[in-house]
Every structure is written in structure tokens, then in C-alpha cells.
């Protein structure tokens, strides 16, 4: 959690940074990520462009602020929804998925910045964006872990044959997230993660075509059913 600024100067700086991010979000929604401009942000902030550079050094730094802001907004929404959901792991996974979709539909420009086409010339700094960026998958893995430990997941009927490099990667994932899941479940969790964001992205970016489905929420519920079945939830 960020600390609250204690001096007037620190509070003023924090407010200016918050205003820059807010204005940047507005421009992201109206102009797109590739067209973000610190000069335009300065204009809306009511200061000369040189003044903004005392707070944000470049367009790329502004993009990074918006990426971190977006990941944290999505992570906060997911955490709050899951905490308020029934204790049943399957229902909590459904709630997580619905929350990602609802956030993306409400914030298509921010979702696009996080999960859409990369911004030309911009490379997000991992040291600033990885932590916020893995919040949703971390929440999903906790729910999968809880379901596994509760004994409500069925193992696959055939052995999952992961290559040696994949087995090493799966072990690193387990260590990084403080888990001890078998390879078959890490593989299924990976597929469920990709399936969730693939389904949401198809919806947000209108990849189905406008007239293909009359009730996309119902389509999404079927996709959640499939992801739960993939994870091994029993009927």
C-alpha cells in the first residue's frame, strides 16, 4: 500500500501525479495509447508543457503509469469481488471471470492497453509492471490451490507428459506463488488463464462479429463452464 504524503509539498506532488494519470486515462479513451502526448496532458492540466516534465519525463513513463494504474484497478476489482463471493471455489472462479469481463467492458481503452495490441516503440519495464500485472493470475491460482486442497478437482485420466523444460518452469511457478500443485494442474491452470483472457478479449475487441451472438453474457457463462471442467471440477 502506498504511504500517505505527510508534507504539503508531498501532498501537492501526489495530487498532481494523480491528476496526470487521470487526464492520461481520459486521453487514452479518446485518442488511443499510440497518440498519448504529454503536451496535451499539460494543456488539460493547465500548465506549460515544460512543467509536466518535472513529474513525468516522457510519454513512455506516462504509459507505464497508466499500465500500473490499470493493472491495479483490475486487481482491486477482482480482489473485492472474490472476497464478497460465496466460499465455494468454483463460484469464486466464476466471479473472478465475470469481474474481469465486466471491468473490460466498462474500461475498453484501459483493457486494450493491458491486453491488446502493443504500443509501437513502448516496452513496459518489468520491474514496475510485473507485480501489478500478475495480480489476477495470482488470485486465480489461489482459488485453484484452494480447490485442489479441498479435494474437489478430478485428475486427468491420462498422464500429463510435460517436457523437462516445462517441468522446470512449472516448479518455478509453484515456488514463485508458494504452491505445490502437480504438473497436470499447473498445465490446466495455464489453459484456464489463457482461456479466460482469450474469451474476454474476443468480447471486448468484437472478434466474434457484431451479429454472431445475441447474448454474449450467456456465451461467456458457457466458457466459464468449460474452464471449470478443464480445471477438473466435479459436477
GUVEX-74182 format. One line per 10 residues: their letters; for each residue x negated, y, z of N, C-alpha, C, O. Coordinates in steps of 0.1 Angstrom, whole numbers, plus 5000, padded with zeros to 4 digits. Layout:
BEGIN
a = X,Y,Z,X,Y,Z,X,Y,Z,X,Y,Z; ...
! end
This chain:
BEGIN
xxxxxxxxxx = 4992,4988,5000,5000,5000,5000,4991,5012,5000,4982,5013,5008; 4994,5022,4991,4986,5035,4991,4989,5042,5004,5000,5042,5010; 4978,5049,5009,4979,5057,5021,4986,5070,5018,4985,5075,5006; 4993,5076,5027,4999,5089,5026,4989,5100,5027,4982,5100,5038; 4988,5109,5018,4978,5120,5019,4981,5128,5032,4992,5131,5035; 4970,5132,5038,4972,5139,5051,4969,5154,5051,4973,5161,5060; 4962,5159,5041,4959,5173,5040,4968,5180,5029,4972,5173,5020; 4971,5193,5030,4979,5199,5020,4973,5198,5006,4980,5195,4996; 4959,5199,5005,4953,5197,4992,4955,5183,4986,4958,5181,4974; 4953,5173,4995,4955,5159,4990,4970,5157,4987,4973,5150,4977
xxxxxxxxxx = 4979,5162,4994,4993,5161,4991,4997,5167,4978,5004,5162,4970; 4991,5179,4975,4993,5186,4963,4988,5178,4951,4994,5177,4940; 4976,5172,4953,4970,5164,4942,4978,5152,4939,4981,5148,4928; 4983,5145,4950,4991,5133,4948,5004,5137,4941,5009,5129,4933; 5010,5148,4944,5022,5152,4937,5020,5155,4923,5028,5152,4914; 5008,5162,4920,5005,5165,4906,5003,5152,4898,5008,5150,4887; 4996,5142,4904,4994,5129,4897,5007,5122,4895,5010,5117,4884; 5016,5123,4905,5029,5117,4903,5037,5124,4892,5044,5117,4884; 5036,5137,4891,5043,5144,4880,5037,5140,4867,5044,5139,4857; 5024,5139,4866,5017,5135,4853,5022,5121,4849,5025,5119,4837
xxxxxxxxxx = 5023,5112,4858,5028,5098,4855,5043,5099,4851,5047,5093,4841; 5051,5107,4858,5065,5108,4854,5067,5114,4840,5075,5109,4832; 5059,5124,4837,5060,5131,4824,5055,5121,4813,5060,5120,4802; 5044,5114,4817,5039,5104,4808,5049,5093,4804,5050,5089,4793; 5057,5089,4815,5067,5079,4812,5078,5085,4802,5083,5078,4793; 5081,5097,4804,5091,5104,4795,5086,5104,4781,5093,5101,4772; 5073,5107,4779,5067,5108,4766,5066,5094,4760,5068,5092,4748; 5063,5084,4768,5062,5070,4764,5076,5066,4758,5076,5059,4748; 5087,5070,4764,5100,5066,4760,5104,5073,4747,5111,5067,4739; 5100,5086,4745,5104,5093,4734,5095,5093,4722,5099,5093,4710
xxxxxxxxxx = 5081,5091,4725,5071,5092,4714,5064,5079,4712,5058,5078,4701; 5064,5070,4721,5056,5058,4720,5042,5059,4726,5037,5070,4727; 5037,5048,4729,5023,5048,4735,5012,5053,4726,5004,5061,4731; 5013,5050,4714,5002,5055,4705,5002,5070,4703,4991,5075,4700; 5013,5077,4706,5014,5091,4704,5012,5099,4717,5014,5111,4717; 5009,5092,4728,5007,5099,4740,4997,5110,4739,4986,5108,4733; 4999,5122,4745,4990,5133,4744,4989,5140,4757,4999,5144,4763; 4977,5142,4762,4975,5150,4774,4979,5164,4772,4984,5171,4782; 4977,5169,4760,4982,5183,4758,4997,5184,4759,5002,5194,4765; 5004,5175,4754,5019,5175,4756,5023,5174,4770,5032,5180,4775
xxxxxxxxxx = 5016,5165,4778,5018,5164,4792,5016,5177,4799,5024,5181,4808; 5004,5183,4796,5001,5196,4802,5012,5207,4799,5016,5214,4808; 5017,5207,4787,5028,5216,4783,5040,5214,4792,5046,5224,4797; 5044,5202,4794,5056,5199,4802,5053,5201,4817,5063,5204,4824; 5041,5200,4821,5037,5202,4834,5036,5217,4838,5037,5221,4849; 5035,5225,4827,5035,5240,4829,5021,5245,4832,5019,5255,4838; 5010,5237,4827,4997,5242,4829,4989,5242,4816,4994,5235,4806; 4978,5248,4816,4969,5248,4804,4963,5234,4803,4962,5227,4813; 4960,5229,4791,4956,5216,4789,4943,5213,4796,4941,5201,4801; 4934,5223,4798,4922,5220,4805,4924,5216,4820,4916,5209,4826
xxxxxxxxxx = 4935,5221,4825,4938,5219,4839,4942,5204,4841,4938,5198,4852; 4948,5198,4832,4952,5184,4833,4940,5175,4834,4940,5164,4841; 4929,5179,4827,4917,5170,4827,4910,5170,4841,4901,5162,4843; 4914,5178,4850,4909,5177,4863,4915,5165,4871,4910,5161,4881; 4926,5160,4865,4933,5149,4872,4932,5136,4863,4931,5125,4869; 4933,5138,4850,4933,5126,4841,4923,5130,4830,4925,5139,4823; 4913,5121,4829,4902,5125,4820,4904,5123,4805,4898,5129,4797; 4914,5114,4802,4916,5110,4788,4930,5104,4786,4937,5100,4796; 4933,5102,4773,4946,5095,4770,4945,5081,4775,4955,5076,4780; 4933,5075,4775,4932,5061,4779,4935,5060,4794,4941,5050,4799
xxxxxxxxxx = 4930,5070,4802,4932,5069,4816,4947,5071,4819,4952,5065,4828; 4954,5080,4811,4968,5081,4813,4975,5068,4810,4985,5064,4817; 4971,5061,4799,4977,5049,4796,4975,5039,4807,4984,5031,4811; 4963,5039,4813,4961,5029,4824,4970,5033,4836,4975,5023,4842; 4972,5045,4839,4981,5049,4850,4995,5044,4847,5002,5040,4856; 4999,5045,4834,5013,5041,4831,5014,5026,4831,5024,5020,4835; 5003,5019,4827,5003,5004,4828,5004,4999,4842,5013,4991,4846; 4996,5005,4851,4997,5001,4865,5010,5005,4871,5016,4997,4879; 5015,5016,4868,5029,5021,4873,5039,5011,4868,5048,5008,4876; 5039,5007,4855,5049,4998,4850,5048,4984,4856,5059,4979,4860
xxxxxxxxxx = 5036,4979,4858,5035,4965,4864,5040,4966,4878,5047,4957,4883; 5037,4976,4886,5041,4977,4900,5056,4979,4901,5063,4974,4910; 5062,4987,4891,5077,4989,4891,5084,4975,4889,5093,4972,4896; 5079,4968,4879,5084,4955,4877,5082,4945,4888,5091,4938,4893; 5070,4945,4894,5067,4937,4905,5076,4940,4917,5081,4931,4924; 5078,4953,4920,5087,4957,4931,5101,4953,4929,5107,4948,4938; 5106,4954,4917,5119,4949,4914,5121,4934,4916,5131,4930,4922; 5111,4927,4911,5112,4912,4913,5111,4908,4928,5119,4900,4932; 5101,4914,4935,5100,4911,4949,5113,4914,4957,5117,4906,4965; 5119,4925,4954,5131,4929,4961,5142,4919,4958,5150,4915,4967
xxxxxxxxxx = 5144,4916,4945,5155,4907,4941,5153,4893,4947,5163,4887,4951; 5141,4888,4946,5138,4874,4951,5140,4874,4967,5146,4864,4972; 5136,4884,4974,5138,4885,4988,5152,4885,4992,5156,4879,5003; 5161,4890,4984,5175,4891,4987,5183,4879,4982,5195,4878,4984; 5177,4870,4974,5183,4859,4968,5185,4848,4978,5178,4847,4988; 5194,4838,4975,5195,4826,4984,5182,4819,4984,5174,4820,4975; 5180,4811,4995,5167,4804,4997,5164,4793,4987,5153,4789,4986; 5174,4788,4980,5172,4777,4970,5162,4781,4960,5164,4791,4953; 5151,4773,4958,5140,4777,4949,5145,4779,4935,5141,4788,4928; 5154,4770,4930,5159,4771,4916,5166,4784,4914,5165,4791,4904
xxxxxxxxxx = 5175,4788,4924,5182,4800,4923,5173,4812,4923,5175,4822,4916; 5163,4811,4931,5153,4823,4932,5146,4824,4919,5143,4835,4915; 5142,4813,4912,5136,4814,4899,5146,4820,4889,5141,4828,4881; 5158,4817,4890,5168,4823,4881,5169,4838,4884,5169,4846,4874; 5169,4842,4896,5169,4856,4900,5157,4863,4895,5158,4875,4890; 5145,4857,4896,5133,4863,4891,5134,4866,4876,5131,4877,4871; 5139,4856,4869,5140,4857,4854,5150,4868,4850,5147,4876,4842; 5162,4868,4857,5172,4878,4854,5167,4892,4857,5170,4902,4850; 5159,4893,4868,5153,4906,4871,5143,4911,4861,5144,4923,4857; 5135,4903,4856,5125,4907,4845,5133,4911,4833,5130,4922,4827
xxxxxxxxxx = 5143,4904,4829,5151,4908,4818,5159,4921,4820,5158,4930,4811; 5165,4923,4832,5172,4935,4834,5163,4947,4834,5166,4958,4829; 5151,4945,4840,5141,4956,4840,5137,4960,4826,5136,4972,4822; 5134,4950,4818,5130,4952,4804,5141,4959,4796,5138,4968,4788; 5153,4955,4798,5164,4961,4791,5166,4976,4795,5169,4985,4787; 5164,4979,4808,5165,4992,4813,5153,5001,4810,5154,5013,4809; 5141,4995,4808,5129,5002,4805,5122,4996,4793,5111,4991,4794; 5128,4997,4781,5122,4990,4770,5108,4996,4766,5099,4989,4761; 5106,5009,4768,5093,5015,4764,5082,5010,4773,5071,5007,4769; 5085,5010,4786,5075,5005,4796,5073,4990,4794,5061,4986,4795
xxxxxxxxxx = 5083,4982,4792,5082,4968,4789,5073,4966,4777,5064,4958,4776; 5075,4974,4766,5067,4973,4754,5053,4977,4757,5044,4970,4751; 5050,4987,4765,5036,4990,4768,5029,4978,4775,5018,4975,4772; 5036,4971,4784,5031,4960,4791,5029,4947,4783,5019,4940,4784; 5040,4944,4775,5041,4931,4769,5042,4932,4754,5044,4921,4747; 5042,4943,4748,5044,4945,4734,5031,4946,4726,5021,4940,4730; 5032,4952,4714,5020,4954,4706,5009,4962,4713,5012,4973,4718; 4997,4957,4713,4986,4965,4719,4985,4979,4713,4987,4981,4701; 4981,4989,4721,4980,5003,4716,4966,5003,4709,4956,5000,4715; 4966,5008,4696,4953,5008,4689,4942,5016,4697,4945,5027,4701
xxxxxxxxxx = 4931,5010,4698,4920,5017,4704,4919,5017,4719,4910,5023,4726; 4930,5011,4726,4930,5011,4740,4928,4997,4746,4934,4987,4741; 4919,4996,4755,4916,4983,4762,4918,4985,4777,4910,4992,4783; 4928,4979,4782,4931,4981,4796,4920,4976,4805,4916,4965,4804; 4916,4984,4815,4905,4980,4824,4910,4969,4834,4919,4972,4841; 4904,4958,4833,4909,4946,4841,4908,4949,4856,4917,4945,4864; 4898,4957,4860,4896,4959,4875,4908,4967,4880,4911,4967,4892; 4915,4975,4872,4926,4983,4876,4940,4976,4874,4950,4979,4881; 4941,4968,4863,4954,4964,4858,4957,4949,4862,4968,4945,4862; 4946,4941,4865,4949,4927,4867,4957,4924,4879,4967,4917,4879
xxxxxxxxxx = 4954,4931,4890,4962,4929,4903,4976,4932,4901,4985,4923,4904; 4980,4944,4896,4994,4947,4894,5000,4937,4883,5012,4934,4884; 4992,4934,4873,4997,4926,4862,5001,4912,4865,5009,4906,4858; 4995,4906,4876,4998,4892,4879,5009,4891,4890,5011,4880,4895; 5015,4902,4894,5024,4901,4905,5036,4892,4902,5041,4885,4910; 5041,4893,4890,5053,4885,4887,5050,4870,4886,5057,4861,4891; 5038,4867,4879,5035,4853,4878,5031,4847,4892,5034,4836,4895; 5025,4856,4901,5022,4852,4914,5035,4848,4922,5036,4838,4929; 5046,4857,4920,5058,4854,4926,5065,4841,4921,5070,4833,4929; 5064,4839,4908,5069,4827,4902,5061,4814,4907,5068,4804,4910
xxxxxxxxxx = 5048,4815,4908,5041,4804,4913,5044,4801,4928,5044,4789,4932; 5047,4811,4936,5051,4808,4950,5064,4800,4950,5065,4791,4958; 5073,4804,4941,5086,4797,4941,5084,4782,4936,5090,4773,4941; 5075,4780,4926,5072,4767,4921,5066,4759,4932,5069,4747,4934; 5056,4765,4939,5050,4758,4950,5060,4754,4961,5059,4743,4966; 5069,4763,4964,5079,4760,4975,5088,4748,4970,5091,4740,4978; 5091,4748,4958,5100,4737,4953,5092,4724,4953,5098,4714,4957; 5079,4724,4949,5071,4712,4949,5070,4707,4963,5071,4695,4966; 5067,4716,4973,5065,4711,4987,5078,4707,4993,5078,4699,5002; 5089,4711,4988,5102,4707,4993,5107,4694,4986,5117,4688,4990
xxxxxxxxxx = 5099,4689,4977,5102,4676,4970,5114,4676,4961,5120,4666,4959; 5117,4688,4955,5128,4688,4946,5125,4688,4931,5133,4690,4923; 5112,4686,4928,5107,4685,4914,5104,4671,4911,5097,4664,4918; 5108,4667,4899,5105,4653,4894,5092,4654,4886,5090,4663,4878; 5084,4644,4888,5072,4643,4880,5075,4638,4866,5085,4631,4863; 5066,4641,4856,5069,4637,4842,5067,4621,4841,5060,4615,4849; 5074,4616,4832,5074,4601,4830,5061,4596,4824,5058,4584,4825; 5054,4605,4818,5041,4601,4812,5030,4610,4818,5033,4621,4823; 5018,4605,4819,5007,4612,4825,5003,4624,4816,5002,4623,4804; 5001,4636,4823,4997,4647,4816,4982,4646,4814,4974,4646,4824
xxxxxxxxxx = 4977,4646,4802,4963,4645,4799,4957,4658,4796,4957,4662,4784; 4952,4665,4806,4945,4678,4803,4931,4676,4800,4924,4667,4806; 4925,4683,4791,4911,4682,4788,4903,4687,4800,4908,4693,4810; 4890,4683,4800,4881,4687,4811,4881,4702,4813,4882,4707,4825; 4880,4710,4803,4880,4725,4805,4893,4730,4811,4893,4739,4819; 4904,4724,4806,4917,4728,4812,4919,4724,4827,4924,4732,4835; 4914,4712,4830,4914,4708,4844,4906,4718,4853,4910,4721,4864; 4895,4722,4847,4887,4732,4855,4895,4745,4856,4895,4751,4867; 4901,4749,4845,4909,4761,4846,4921,4760,4856,4924,4769,4863; 4928,4749,4856,4939,4746,4865,4934,4747,4879,4941,4752,4888
xxxxxxxxxx = 4922,4741,4882,4917,4742,4895,4914,4756,4900,4916,4760,4911; 4909,4764,4890,4906,4778,4893,4919,4786,4896,4919,4794,4905; 4930,4782,4889,4943,4789,4891,4948,4785,4905,4952,4794,4913; 4947,4772,4909,4951,4768,4922,4943,4775,4933,4948,4780,4943; 4930,4776,4931,4921,4783,4941,4925,4798,4942,4926,4803,4953; 4927,4804,4930,4929,4818,4930,4942,4822,4936,4944,4833,4942; 4952,4813,4936,4965,4816,4941,4968,4809,4955,4979,4809,4960; 4957,4802,4960,4959,4795,4972,4968,4783,4972,4976,4782,4981; 4968,4775,4961,4977,4764,4960,4970,4751,4958,4957,4751,4957; 4977,4740,4958,4972,4727,4955,4982,4720,4946,4986,4709,4950
xxxxxxxxxx = 4985,4725,4935,4995,4719,4926,4988,4709,4917,4977,4712,4913; 4995,4698,4913,4989,4689,4904,4989,4695,4890,4996,4704,4887; 4980,4689,4882,4979,4695,4868,4992,4695,4860,4994,4705,4853; 5000,4685,4862,5012,4685,4854,5021,4696,4858,5029,4702,4849; 5021,4701,4870,5030,4712,4874,5024,4725,4870,5031,4734,4867; 5010,4726,4871,5004,4739,4866,5007,4740,4851,5010,4751,4847; 5006,4729,4844,5009,4730,4829,5024,4734,4827,5027,4742,4818; 5033,4728,4835,5047,4732,4833,5050,4746,4838,5058,4753,4831; 5043,4751,4848,5044,4765,4852,5039,4774,4842,5046,4785,4840; 5028,4771,4835,5023,4779,4824,5034,4780,4813,5036,4791,4807
xxxxxxxxxx = 5040,4768,4810,5050,4768,4799,5062,4777,4803,5068,4784,4795; 5066,4776,4816,5078,4783,4821,5075,4798,4820,5084,4806,4817; 5063,4802,4824,5059,4816,4824,5059,4822,4810,5065,4832,4807; 5053,4814,4801,5053,4819,4787,5068,4819,4781,5071,4828,4774; 5076,4809,4785,5089,4808,4780,5098,4820,4785,5106,4825,4778; 5096,4823,4798,5104,4834,4804,5101,4847,4796,5110,4854,4792; 5088,4851,4795,5085,4863,4788,5087,4863,4773,5090,4873,4767; 5086,4851,4768,5090,4850,4754,5105,4853,4752,5109,4860,4742; 5113,4847,4760,5128,4849,4759,5131,4863,4761,5139,4869,4754; 5125,4870,4771,5128,4884,4774,5123,4892,4762,5130,4902,4758
xxxxxxxxxx = 5112,4890,4757,5106,4898,4746,5115,4896,4734,5117,4906,4727; 5120,4884,4731,5129,4882,4719,5141,4891,4721,5146,4897,4711; 5146,4893,4733,5158,4901,4735,5154,4916,4734,5161,4923,4727; 5144,4920,4741,5140,4934,4742,5137,4939,4728,5141,4950,4724; 5129,4932,4721,5124,4936,4708,5133,4932,4696,5130,4934,4684; 5145,4927,4700,5156,4924,4690,5150,4914,4679,5153,4916,4667; 5143,4904,4684,5138,4894,4674,5147,4883,4670,5144,4876,4661; 5159,4883,4676,5169,4873,4672,5177,4878,4659,5182,4870,4652; 5177,4891,4657,5186,4898,4647,5198,4902,4654,5203,4896,4664; 5203,4914,4650,5214,4920,4657,5227,4912,4658,5234,4913,4668
xxxxxxxxxx = 5230,4904,4648,5243,4897,4647,5242,4882,4650,5252,4875,4647; 5231,4877,4655,5229,4863,4656,5237,4858,4668,5244,4848,4668; 5236,4865,4680,5243,4861,4692,5252,4872,4697,5247,4883,4698; 5264,4868,4701,5273,4879,4706,5271,4881,4721,5275,4891,4727; 5265,4871,4728,5263,4872,4743,5249,4868,4746,5246,4856,4749; 5240,4877,4746,5226,4874,4748,5224,4870,4763,5214,4863,4766; 5232,4875,4772,5230,4871,4786,5233,4856,4787,5226,4850,4795; 5243,4851,4780,5246,4837,4781,5234,4829,4775,5231,4818,4780; 5228,4834,4764,5217,4827,4758,5205,4827,4768,5199,4816,4769; 5203,4838,4775,5192,4838,4785,5195,4828,4796,5185,4822,4801
xxxxxxxxxx = 5207,4826,4800,5210,4816,4811,5207,4802,4806,5202,4794,4814; 5210,4799,4793,5206,4786,4788,5191,4784,4788,5186,4774,4791; 5184,4795,4785,5169,4794,4785,5164,4792,4799,5154,4785,4801; 5170,4799,4809,5166,4796,4823,5169,4782,4827,5161,4775,4833; 5180,4776,4822,5183,4762,4824,5172,4753,4819,5167,4744,4826; 5167,4756,4807,5157,4748,4801,5144,4750,4808,5136,4740,4809; 5141,4762,4813,5128,4763,4820,5128,4756,4834,5118,4750,4838; 5140,4756,4840,5141,4748,4853,5140,4733,4850,5134,4726,4858; 5146,4729,4840,5145,4715,4836,5130,4711,4833,5125,4701,4837; 5123,4720,4826,5109,4718,4823,5101,4717,4835,5092,4709,4836
xxxxx = 5104,4725,4845,5096,4725,4858,5099,4712,4866,5091,4709,4874; 5110,4705,4863,5113,4693,4869,5123,4693,4880,5124,4684,4888; 5131,4704,4880,5142,4705,4890,5152,4694,4887,5156,4691,4875; 5157,4687,4897,5167,4676,4896,5181,4682,4896,5183,4692,4902; 5190,4676,4889,5204,4680,4889,5210,4678,4902,5222,4682,4904
! end
